[in-house]
């Protein structure tokens, strides 16, 4: 499998765990002390790292530049966060989500226009 595909897939899974670790406690554990939320979030974050670390290694060793990995991560984060915010947390969809997505689309263009590795 090409490094860009496997890296993207692993980062997608990683971001699902990351989003839940960072934000689900605001809804699900709001009546618990913060330290309980932190311990549970750390457990979820461990799962995030079990996907994120191999994703970045595969990508970097496969010729994806460091800045490209970061922009790819940010695009995936927004792609996971928006549905999470709307469907799980009950946030109202906002036009700002679209504008942020367009800005990241521009970032992807600029960071990948020189090819893999950013050269």
C-alpha positions in Angstrom: 0.0 0.0 0.0 1.4 3.5 -0.9 2.7 5.4 2.2 0.3 8.3 1.6 -2.7 5.9 1.8 -1.6 3.9 4.8 -0.5 7.1 6.6 -3.8 8.8 5.9 -5.8 5.7 7.1 -3.8 5.4 10.3 -4.1 9.1 11.0 -7.8 9.0 10.5 -8.2 6.2 13.1 -5.8 8.1 15.4 -7.8 11.3 15.1 -11.1 9.6 16.1 -9.4 8.5 19.3 -7.8 11.9 19.8 -11.1 13.7 19.3 -12.8 11.6 21.9 -9.9 11.8 24.3 -9.9 15.6 24.0 -13.6 16.5 23.9 -16.0 13.6 24.8 -15.5 14.1 28.5 -17.1 17.6 28.2 -20.4 15.8 27.5 -20.0 12.3 29.1 -18.0 13.1 32.2 -19.2 16.7 33.0 -20.4 15.6 36.5 -17.1 13.9 37.4 -14.0 15.5 38.8 -11.5 16.7 36.2 -8.9 14.1 37.3 -11.2 11.2 36.4 -11.8 12.8 33.0 -8.0 13.2 32.6 -7.3 9.5 33.5 -10.0 8.3 31.1 -8.8 10.7 28.4 -5.2 9.4 28.8 -6.4 5.9 28.3 -8.1 6.9 25.1 -5.1 8.9 24.0 -2.9 5.8 24.4 -4.9 4.3 21.6 -4.4 7.5 19.6 -0.7 7.2 19.9 -0.7 3.5 18.9 -2.0 4.6 15.5 -0.4 8.1 15.2 3.2 7.1 15.8 3.3 4.3 13.1 1.4 6.6 10.7 4.0 9.3 11.0 6.9 6.8 10.7 5.4 5.2 7.6 4.7 8.5 6.0 8.1 10.1 6.8 10.1 7.0 5.8 7.9 6.8 2.7 8.8 10.2 1.5 6.2 12.5 3.0 7.8 15.6 4.3 7.5 16.8 7.9 5.4 19.8 7.0 3.2 17.7 4.7 2.6 15.2 7.6 1.5 18.2 9.8 -0.9 19.7 7.2 -2.3 16.2 6.5 -2.9 15.7 10.2 -4.7 19.1 10.5 -7.0 18.3 7.5 -7.9 14.9 9.0 -8.4 16.5 12.4 -11.0 19.0 11.0 -12.6 16.2 8.9 -13.1 14.2 12.1 -13.9 17.1 14.4 -16.7 18.6 12.4 -18.9 15.5 12.3 -18.0 14.8 15.9 -19.0 18.3 17.0 -22.3 18.1 15.1 -23.4 14.5 15.6 -21.9 13.6 19.0 -21.7 16.9 20.8 -24.9 18.4 19.3 -23.2 21.6 18.0 -25.0 23.5 15.3 -23.3 23.5 11.9 -21.6 26.8 11.1 -20.4 28.4 8.0 -17.1 28.8 9.8 -16.5 25.1 9.4 -16.7 25.6 5.6 -14.2 28.5 5.7 -11.8 26.6 7.9 -12.0 23.7 5.4 -11.3 25.9 2.5 -8.3 27.4 4.3 -7.0 23.9 4.9 -7.6 22.9 1.3 -5.3 25.8 0.3 -2.8 24.6 2.8 -2.8 21.1 1.3 -2.4 22.6 -2.2 0.6 24.7 -1.2 2.4 22.1 1.0 2.0 19.3 -1.6 2.4 21.3 -4.9 6.1 20.5 -5.0 5.4 16.7 -4.7 6.1 14.3 -1.9 8.7 15.4 0.5 8.0 19.1 -0.3 10.9 19.4 -2.7 
